[in-house]
Amino acid sequence: MTERVYEVVIIGSGAGGGTVAQALAPMVRDGVRILVLEKGPRLADGEFTGREMEMATALYEDGGGFLTADGTMTLAFACTYGGSTVVYTGTSLTAPERVVRHWNVPGLDHADVVRRSEKYLRENNVHLLGPDALNDNNRLFVEGGRRAGYHVEQFPVNVKGCRGSSFCNLGCPNQAKQGTNRVQLPAAERDGVEVVTRAEVLRIEVDRSVVVRVGEKPAGGKGAPSEWAPGDYRVRGKIVVSAGGAIGSPALLLRSPLPTPRCLGDGFTCHPALILVAEHPRAITNDVGHPKSFFVDRGAEERFVLETCMYFPFTTAKAITGFGAAHSAMVRAFPRLQMILVLACDHATPGNRITADAAGKPVVHYRFTPETVDGLVRGTVASAKIFFAAGALRVHAPFADPPLIDARDAARVEALITTRHWRPGKTTVSAAHLMGGCGMGRSAADSVTDVWGRVHGIPWLRVADASLFPDSLEINPYVTIMALADRVAEGIREDARELLA
Amino acid sequence: MAVLDPVRPAFRAVGQTVVPEAARLTESEWAAVEDIVEQALATRPPRLQRQLVTLIRLLQWLPLFRYGRPFTALDPTHRTRFLAAIQDAPVLLLRRGFWGLRTLVLMGYYARPVAATEIGYQADPRGWEARRP
């Protein structure tokens, strides 16, 4: 096994890893060697084509269809230089005060999260898109939402030179989205941080070394070959930062021979989501323009958030319940389809957790609580009202039987869409806001890390990703991940003299 | 050997029931559908691949008990009725198995560029520039 020596080893290059890499990069000038290990490949700008299967296969773990243990939900998370910041839509919200208060982490102050978030909002060029950039799909959501009595808000997004390809979730073909692949990682590399791609971390040892397997570029695959020759490496470090995401970090720590707290893996939440579609009488602009410009936040009152969205042919077909002629007719109405994403604000629940199988691979155990299903159903009812208020002819609602509701039944949506039609394993539920598993807290009795991402009892091991969240964030998480990762970096700088000695 | 090789006729019969337009696919178009499905399966564990083949075999032969014929010998109406019963089965294992198979069929069919064009999907990397005159 080849050996390499660094002072700081960061595992993962997404919102957490990229932020820590950039924040620590000035230490390189003082002779501190910093390495980022990324499991996925580094794609060239020209390799982002917007083709659905091609990009999903290249960028996502399991092509975006990572299944939970009981097979009733798929999880989407990226595995590439920049992590999931490459494939999100760039919506940039700051953690709500009530959520941080509910987390009740000693030493975590909402004002501090806001202050750090604002730094990254500026750095990532977050702003509101102008009216000329909005498509009909978004305009109908605003009009329908207001008519139906909802408070519709516009998402600030982190784009620069957005051409409106609508391919955000497949990686921007125009490099407009300001993910860590565009902002933090290049800045860190300019300062001397090394990034090695196609480098899967197998385990972290008690002597602070990291065992890494560097893979070959598969024939015909996208991305550059790894910066290192394929093979197994032992990377000796003094500070190790796990930033592999809410699935990757808990699984990595679980398969490592470390004295980690017993609650490692607990507290997984993910905002389970449904893609809803409705057919309008005329063609609308939906597959052009930024797809996710507006939202309705009913998280505090009704446990759901609605977002505008627009997906690709297969993803859309998968989201529509059932099969056969009625299903085909809905898919074939694509140019007339309006779409809304319903996200349930789930909460940390005993049993919903990450484990590792015998091979060390992550296993996600997730059961839908009645409260989560209720959030999905309420969100579906609200979406149906918005669709009809916007002029839709019919709405596809997976919690109705039959799922297609005609406009003449618009006044009956609350009676037609109910929890009794919920059948796990029948409805397509997916999630992309993966959180928890290495939650922050007071001690090893109730959490995995302290408020600085320091793993209890292992001061040289830090966590810097969404796994730190002790419970659901109830909004899109990347800005909060960056804010917490910024804190983690600050904690490392403060402890560096002692840990690097 | 491809994963679908042992169950190809049954897979195609299920495919035509899930997406009725698939009944009009030529042999080369079916090959394109199955190529996408095989690529997706290639990255999945062998255990999951075996489970899929077992499920398709089950769907092929279960109708014998109800209709006296295997799935491939049923007319479209009975195929639809049978799969609807599986989709709503009280056993989670069957429901989620069918959901997975249906997902693969939809992936194979709709991820083809020609199918995207057929349904009117026009997204283009040039965005608004490609749409506005």
Interface residues (C-beta under 8 A of the other chain):
Chain A: F48 T49 G50 R51 E52 M53 T57 D62 G63 G65 D70 G71 T72 A133 C162 R163 G164 S165 S166 F167 P173 N174 A283 T285 D287 V288 G289 F312 P313 F314 T316 A317 K318 G322 F323 G324 A325 H327 S328 V331 R332 F334 P335 R423 P424 G425 K426 T428
Chain B: T17 V18 V19 P20 E21 I36 Q39 A40 T43 R44 T80 L83 Q87 D88 L92 R95 R96 W99 G100 R102 T103 L106 M107 Y109 Y110 A111 P113 A115 A116 E118 I119 G120 Y121 Q122 A123 D124 P125 R126 G127 W128 E129 A130 R131
